[in-house]
């Protein structure tokens, strides 16, 4: 019988709890432990909850570690450090900082012979692959990405790190008129900041200066500064009643010509009831590929561009050719 891939999870927030569900659904994986800076009494699955300071003690007990912390402050520190000890998969999603993050993780992983898949999820991740596919097939054309309407985990996490914020959630909204123009093959000139707008719902701590909080949100680089942003301050009760779920999704388009007058539009879409849970399932899928590539001696940092699709499936290549090709 094939040995199961031994998985560890770092972080037990929305993504971490989703990763726990994902590992339990994959029969070739075994969940060993969940690591957190918080004092966890127990976990939903019953696997051990371990203080993160003890993570190195599991060096020979875990094959791949799923890093489920936030991109604003957690992963820039945890990614390189944990990649010195374990093979890892993470969902770092601050697009502007990916090259810098890749370099830091690559150096750390290579120093210890480990393999680290960074920026895995649906964007960056699945959407990145479809942008690559579309631009490769239709070199004469334009690519477009629309997000939402939905909750951005990274943006919500960034707001929660502002002093005086108790709870926060951010919705990204695409502009419908822009999507219509793309589907019609009009190839409009668009930038993310003029084809989307952002909406934030914030519960402030008692006595916090909401004017200062709003200003810090709207001027935050790489997150809100370039966008039309609306900030709503609401009660804790309203927050938990109306903003408990985390839907998201979006579209990737490639619009181009193969010859004069012969237009083509490629479209890939996702509609997600719970963004962090879906992201976690993508992380678990890529853990399988990391495990296989690491066994072949691969080390350093990799992205979805470097990982063959066939390695994501638990089935053997012959089965894939028979069933799916």
N, C-alpha and C positions, 0 to 999 in steps of 0.2 A: 504494500500500500504506500502511495506517495506521501512523503512527509508534508504536513501542513506548514504554511508560512506563518511564522510567529509574529504577531503584530502588537505594537504598543501605541498608545495614543497620548499625546501631550496636549493638555488643555481640555476642559470639560464644560465648555460653553455650548453654543448652538451647533457649531461644526463638530466639536468633539463628541457630543451626544449622537449626532448623525453618523459619525464614523463608527461608533459603537454598534449601531444598527447595521451598518454596511458590512462590517467584518462578520457579524453573526449570520448574515445572509449568504456569505460566500463559503461554500463547503470546503474549499482548499485552504482556508485561513483559520487561525486560532488566536483569539484575543488573550494576551498575557496580563497586561496591566494598563491602568490609566493614571497618568502623572499630572499633578496639578500643584500650583502654588497655594491654592486654598486647602483648607482642612476638610476633605471630603469624608463624610461618614460612611457612605456606600455608593455603589453605582447601580444603574438600572439592570445590568446584566449579572451583577454579583461578582465580577472580576475585581481583583484588588485595586484599591485606590491608594496611590503611593505619592508621598511628598516628592516634588521634583528634585530636591537636593540629593535624593538617593538614586537618581536615574542611572548613574554610571555602574551601579551594582547589578544592573540588568544587561550589561554588555554582551554576555554570552547566552542570554535567555530570549532575546528578541531579534528577529531578522530585519524587520523594517519598522521604522517609527513614523507615524502619521502626525505631523505638526499642525495643530489646529488653532493656534493663537492668531491674533490680529496682525495685520500688516503694518500698522502705524508704529507700534512699539515692541511687540512680542517677537515677531519673526526676524527683524534685523539683528537682534541679539541671539535668539535661540537657534535660528537656522544654522549659522556657521559653527556655533558651539556644539550642538547636538550632532552635526555631521562629522565631527571629529571622533564620535563614538559609535554611531549607528548609520546604516543606510536610511535615508529619509525621503519623505514626500511632503510637500507643503503647497499652500495655495496663495503665496505672496501675490498681491494684486495691485500694488501701486505701480502702474504701467511706466511712469517716468523714471522710476528707480530700479527697474528690473535689471538693466545692464550692470549697475553697481552691486546689486544684491547677488546676481549671478557670480560675479567675480569673487566676492567675499566667501560665498558658499563653495565655489569651485576650489579655491585655495585650501579651505579647511578640509574638504572631503578628500582631495588628492593627498594631503599630508598624512592621512590615516588609511588610505586605500578604500574609502567608502564611496558609495554612489548616492547622489542626492538629486531627486527630480524636483525642480522649483516651478512655481507659478502654474500649478496644475489645478484645473477647475473647469468652469465653462467659459469664463473670460477674465483673465487669460486662461487658455486651455483649448476647449472645443471650438470656440469662436476663432481662436488664433489659427487652428488647423484649416478651417474653412476659408479664412482670409488668404492663407497660403495657397490652398487648392484653387480658389477662384482666380487669383492673380496669375497663377501658373498656366491655367487653361486658357484664360482670356487676357493675354498681355496688353492688348489694346482696349483699355476700359478703365473703370473706376470701382473701388471697393467702398462699401458703406457698412457701418455698424450702428444699430440702434439698440438701446437698452431700455427695458421697462415696458409698461409701468411696473416698478417693483422696488423692493428694498435692497439697497446696497449695504452689505455687511461691513465692508471696509470704510465707507463714508460714515455709517452709523457709529462704528467703533471710534473713528477719529473725533466725532462730536463728543462722545462719552468721556474722552480724555480731557476735555476742557474743564477747568475748575468751575465748580458751581452747577454742573450738569448731573442730574440724578439718573434720568433715563432719556434716551434719544433714539430716533429712527429716521432714516432718510429715504425718500422715494425718488427714483430717477424716472423722468417722464419724456418719452419721445414726442417730437412735434409731428402730428399726423400729416400735415401738408407736405413735409419733407419726405416721409415714407411713400406717400402717393406718387410724388414726382420720380422717385427712384424706381418704383414698380412699373411706371409708365415708360421707363427707358429714357428719360429726359437727361440723365447724367448731370444733375445739378451740382454746383460747387458748394459743398457743405463742410463744416467743421463740427466736431462734437459739441462745442459750446453754443453753436447757434441752431443745432438740430435737437437739443435736449434742454430741459430745465429741471431744477432740483427743488424738492419740497421737504422741509425738515419739521418734525414734531418733537418738541423738547419739554421735559419736566425738569424745572430748575429746583435746586436745593433751596430750602427756606432761607430768605435773606440774600440770595444771590442777585447780582446785578445783571438783569436780563438784557439790558442794552449792550453791555460789554460782551456777554455771551453771543448775542446775535452778530455783533461786529467781528468777533473772532471766527465765527463760522463762515461768514460771507467773504472774509479776506484770507481764508486758509489756502495756501498754494497747493496745487496738484489735486485739490478736492473740490473747492467751491469758488475760488477767486475769479475763474474765467467764465462762470455760468450765471445765468439769472437764477437766483436762489430766494425762495420764500421760507421764512422761519415762523413757526407757530408755537407759542408757549401754551401748554395745556395742563390739566390736572393729572395726577397720578392715576386716578380712577378712569378717566377718559383714555389714557394711554393704554392701560391694561385691557380695557373693553374693546377698543377699536384698532389697536395696533399690535396685537399679540402674535398674529401670523406674519410670515415673511415671504410673500410671493415675489416672484421676479420672472425674468425671461428676456427675450429680445430677438433680434434678427441680424443676420449677416447677408449682404448682397454683393454680387459682382456683376456689373453691367458692362457689356462690351460688344464689339463687332468682330466677326471672323472674316468678313469681306464687306465691301461697301453696301450699306443698306440691310445687311444681315445681322440683326441685333439679337442678343441673348441675355437673359437675366437668370443668374443662379441665386437661390434663396435657401437659407438654413434658418430654422426657427426653433426656439425653446419656450415652453410655457411651464413654469414651475410653481407648484403650490407652496413649497418651502425651500427657499434658496439654499440655506446652509446645509440642509439634509441632502439635497442633490449634489452639492459641491463635495460633501463628505464621501458620497458613493463614487464620485470620480477619483478622489484621492485613493480610496481602497483599490479601485481597478488598476491604477498606476503602480500601486505597491507590488502587485503581481509582476509587472514588467520590470520594475527595479530589482526585485528579487532574482529574476531570471538573468538579467543583464549583469548583475553583480557576480553571480556564479560563474559567468564567462570572463570575469576579470576587469570589467569596466569600472572606472572610478571617476570622481570629480562631479561636477554639476551637469545636468542635462535638462532639456525642456521637452515639451510635447513634440517639437520638431525632430528630435533625435530618437524617438521611441517608435518602433514599428507597431502598427495596429494589431498585428497578430499576437504580439506578446501580452496584450491586454486580456485576452480570452483564456479561460481555464481549459479550453479544448485544444487538442493537438492540431497541428497544421493539416493533417490529412482529413480530420473531421471538419475543419473550417472549409476546406476546398470542396468537400462533399455536400455540406449543408448550406453554406452561405455564398459560395462563389457563383 
